Amino acid sequence: MKNNQILPFERNRYYSGKMLSSSDFLIEQTYQNNKRRFINQMMFGSGIVCGLGVYNLDDLSLMVESGAAIDASGREIVVDNTVIKKLSAVKGYDELETNEASLCIQYAEEAVHNVYVPSKEGNENEFNHIDELFELYLIDREKLDTGFLLESEFLLKGELIHTKDYTLEISVPAVVCMGKLFKILLILTKHSRNQTEFFYQAVLQMPLFLTADGKHEAEIRLEDNRLEKGESTVLELWVQAQNLPSEEAKIILKPDSTKACLNGQTIETETNFFLTLIVADINPRKLVDRELAKTSLEMRIMTKQTDFVKLADIVFQRTENGGIIQRIEEKKAKKYIEAPSDGAVRNEYLSYYAMYPSTEKTETAIQPKSDMDTVDKSMLCSGGHFEIPLGKGAKKGELFYSGEIIHSLGTGDVYVEIGYENREQDALMNCEIDTVVYGSSGIFSGKDKNDAPVIECAVKILKDKGSFIGGVRFLKNYDKMILRCKWSAIQISADSKNGGLEAGSCIAPEKPTIQLAPGDTCFFPVKFINMEPCRLCYEMSETGSGQISEEGVYTAPHKEGVFEIHIFCAGNPFICTYAYALVKAKRGV
C-alpha cells in the first residue's frame, strides 16, 4: 500500500458515549503515521540514514547491508538483516533494456496473521497485522526519474555551450554577501557515448568581485576525454565580494576570450553573456535561511516526490545463467540524510579537514614603490605608462594625444619626459628585450630591426591640476593600432603640495584598449599604483559612445568607432586614467 497523500490532517475526537468502530481506529493510526511522516519529510528529506551498502559477492550475486532510509513521503524503510540475492532474481531484471541499471529500494506493506472472525454474514477470515517491509528492484539507469526538483531563486544559471555531446552551464548564487567568499560553478555534462575530446577556455570579468590574487578577471579552462554519458565535471572558482552593496553586480564573459573545441574542431559558444547578481549586507547563514524559508509547503511536498531511494548503479553483462556483475557504483548514486544523533562524531571527523577556502582578507595587488624613498626629498620623481590608440594606424605627420595623466607630484613646476616602449632583438642575449626611447627617436630607426615608430614627443604640463597631457607626431607611417609610452616626472620645487598622496600614486587600466562588437559588454579593470584601492567612477567622454555602469561595465553602441572612457577616484577626481573601446563589427557573421 502506497500512501503519498498525508495532508490535510484529521484526527479522532473522543466524547462520552461514542461508538468506536474499526474505521475510527484506522483514522487514529493514519493520523499518527502521517504526522510522523510529515516531520520526516520536512525535517530530514529523503535518503539513506545508515547502512545499505551494496557489494558484489561474486559475478552473479550482490549483497545489501542492513540499514535504514526515508523516502520522499517520509516513510521509514528498514532493512533489519543483510540481504543476498542473485542479480537476475531482483525484481525488474527481466524488463531491463540496457546493461546499466539502478538498484532502488522502496517501502512496502504486507497483511499477515490470518485469523477467524465470526460475523452476521457468516464466518470470515481477516489479516490481524501489517508488516512494514521493503522491496528491492532494478530499473534502467536512463529511465530513472528522480522526481520534481525544487524551483528556487537562490541560484542563477546560464548555458554557455549546448551540443548533442555536451552542455556547459555556469551556476552562481543570485545574492552574495558583502566582503564574503562565494563560489562560481562551471558544470560540464556529457550527453552521448561518443569518444570525444573537449576543450573550453574563457575569461570571466567581475567588476565587484576579487579573485584570490586580487584581480577582477579569472581565466577558466575545462577539458574532457574521459566522461561517460550522464557524467559531469565541475570547476569551482572562489571569489570575494567587495564591501559595496549593489543591485547590479555583473559577471561577464569577456568578449572574444572564448575558445571551444570538440575533437579539434571549433564549436559555437555563447557571446555577450553575463549574469547580474545582488551584493547584500547580510551573512551567508541568514541569507540561506531566508531563501529556504521562502519555499511554500506545497512546493516542498512536490519536491522529489518519488517512492524509492536509490542505492547503487550496476553495470552488468547478460548471460544464459544470469547477469554477470561488472561493477557497482555507489558514491554518485547514494544520497545521505544528516542524522542529528551523529552530530558530535561528525564535528570530530570534520575537524580533520579544512571545510572552506581560506577566509583571510584578500589584498589587492599593489605595485612596489619606486626607489624615490632613498632619494633626497627636495627632488621627488614618479613615472608610469600609458597607451595611445591609433585606430588602424598612423600616417606621416598625423598627431595623437594621450588623456590627462596625474603625475602625483602635486601642483607646481614639474618636468615630464615621455618616450615610446618597444621590443627588439638583442644580438648579445639572443632574445627579445624591452626598450624605451626618449627624445629624437629617428636616431635609432636605422638600428631597430623591428618596425619601430619614428616620432616627435611633447608634453603639456597642467600646473594647477598636477597632471599633464602627452602628444606625438609621426614622422613616418606606422601600421600598428597602439603606441605604448612611458613617462617620467621630476618635481622641481620641493614646496609643491601633493595632496596627501605618495609620489607615484596613480591608477591605470589593466588593458587600456579592448576590441568589441557592437552591443557587446565588457569590464575595464583598473590597477592601483602606490595607493590603496578606492571607489572608482566611470564616465563616457562623449555622448552616444555607449553606456557604462557605476561598476565599470561598458556596453558598446551599435556603431563602429573608438570610444573613450574616463575613470577617476571618487574621493580625488584628479587621480584618473582613460581606457578605450574599439568597437568593430565582426566581418562575415
Salt bridges, closest charged atoms under 4 A:
ASP24 OD1 - LYS18 NZ 3.92
ASP71 OD2 - ARG75 NE 2.86
GLU76 OE2 - ARG36 NE 2.60
GLU97 OE2 - LYS143 NZ 2.90
GLU100 OE1 - ARG141 NH1 3.85
GLU135 OE2 - LYS91 NZ 3.18
GLU142 OE2 - ARG193 NH2 3.14
GLU142 OE2 - LYS229 NZ 3.29
GLU153 OE1 - LYS294 NZ 3.98
GLU159 OE2 - HIS162 ND1 3.44
GLU217 OE2 - LYS254 NZ 3.51
GLU223 OE2 - ARG221 NH2 3.69
GLU231 OE2 - LYS332 NZ 3.95
GLU236 OE2 - LYS183 NZ 3.38
GLU248 OE1 - LYS250 NZ 3.96
ASP256 OD1 - LYS586 NZ 3.31
ASP289 OD1 - ARG285 NE 3.40
GLU291 OE1 - LYS294 NZ 3.42
ASP307 OD2 - LYS2 NZ 3.02
ASP313 OD2 - ARG141 NE 3.67
ASP313 OD1 - LYS310 NZ 3.05
GLU329 OE1 - ARG141 NH1 3.68
GLU329 OE2 - ARG327 NE 2.63
GLU330 OE2 - LYS334 NZ 2.57
GLU387 OE2 - ARG484 NH1 3.41
GLU404 OE2 - LYS465 NZ 3.01
ASP413 OD1 - LYS463 NZ 2.86
GLU421 OE2 - HIS385 NE2 2.95
GLU421 OE1 - ARG484 NE 2.79
GLU432 OE1 - ARG423 NE 3.33
ASP434 OD1 - ARG423 NH1 2.75
GLU456 OE1 - ARG473 NH1 2.97
GLU502 OE2 - LYS369 NZ 3.11
GLU539 OE2 - HIS566 ND1 2.80
GLU550 OE1 - ARG535 NH2 3.92
GLU560 OE2 - ARG587 NH2 2.82
